[in-house]
Structure formats: structure tokens, C-alpha cells
Amino acid sequence: MRLIDFNLSTIDLHPALRLYWEHDGQQTPVVDLQTQHHQLRLITGAGRPLTLDQLRTRSQQVDQQASLFVAQDPPQRLYGYRLVPHQILFG
């Protein structure tokens, strides 16, 4: 999923939605962002999850064609998300 596609698909969503990565039934907060090689990598871990508004603000200067990844070794490409109450779950 590209950043522009994510932004367009979430334009009408509440900016306070919290961001999580869902993998193997576990939800891990997205706590930071990192750019590298035309990728926007979501950093997961312990801590307070970013909001949709924080992601938008922090990614304003990022190439909108950048693909979304979860920062792992190797990075895992994200293809979509789903909505649950008060959360966006990337998967």
C-alpha cells in the first residue's frame, strides 16, 4: 500500500484513531515512523500508539508514492488495514 492510497482512504476517518500492527492475533502499537529507500516504515513496540493525525503530520514531507512497511528484518510490506473501535489495525 502506498502512502497516498492510505491517506486518501482515511481522509474521512477521525484523526484520533490509534495505530496498531496486527500479526498472528497480536496487536502491537505503532510508536514511530522511519523513511528509507522510498519506504515509510512503521516502528512498533511498547509505548503509546501514534494517532492517525500524528502519522499524517509526520509524513507530510515523505514522497506520497512511498510504500508502507512494518520495520522488521526484513521489512514487511503492508497491503491494507481494518477498522475496529478507536483503532486502525495494519496487517
N, C-alpha and C positions, 0 to 999 in steps of 0.2 A: 504494500500500500504506500502510495506517495503522500507526502505531507499535504499537498494541495487537495488531494482526494479526501483525506481525513478532515481538513479544515472545512471544505465545502459540505461534507456530510454531517458535520457537527455544528454548523453555523447557528441553528435554532435551539441548540441544547443549552441548559443552564450552565453558566460559567463556573459555578461552584462544585460541579461534579468531580469526584475524586478519581484518580487514575490508578489502575492496578493491572498487573500482568497475571493472567491465569494459565497455569501449566500443571498438568496431572492433578487437577482438582484443588490445587493450592492457589491462593491469591496473595501476591506479593506487591507491596506498594511501589509505584514509580516515584522515585525520590529526586531524580536529577536527569539532565539531558547532556548529550555529548555529540558533537559533529565530527565526522571523519569520512573522507573519501565518498562524498555525495550520499552519506548516510546520516540520518538523525537517529542516534541510539538512545533508547530509554534505559536509564540506570535504575535497577531495582534493589531493594534492600530494606533493612529496618528503618523506621522513621515515619514521618508524616508524609502521606502521598501528595503529589502535586495536584493542583486543580486544573481543569480544562483551561481556565483563564491564564494560569501560570504557564502552561505549555504554549499557549498562543503567544503570550508576551515574550517568552524566552526564545521562541523560534521565528520571530519576525524577520530577523536578518539571515535566516537559513534559506538556501535555494529551495523554492517550493516544489521542485521536481525531485528533491531528496527522498529516498525510500526510508520507511520506518523499520527499525530493528530493535530487538532487545539485546543489550550488551551482555554477551556471553562469549565463551571461547569454543567454537567460532560464533560470531554474532548470528542471531536467528531473525530471519525476515518475518515481519508481521503482515498478515493478509487481511485482517479485519478486527472488529471489536463487537461487543454486545453491551447493551444497556441493562443494568439492574438498578433498583432504587438507590439513588445518590452516588452511583459509580459507573465508570466506563471500564470494562474488562477487555484488555487486549488479549489476543490469543492467536 
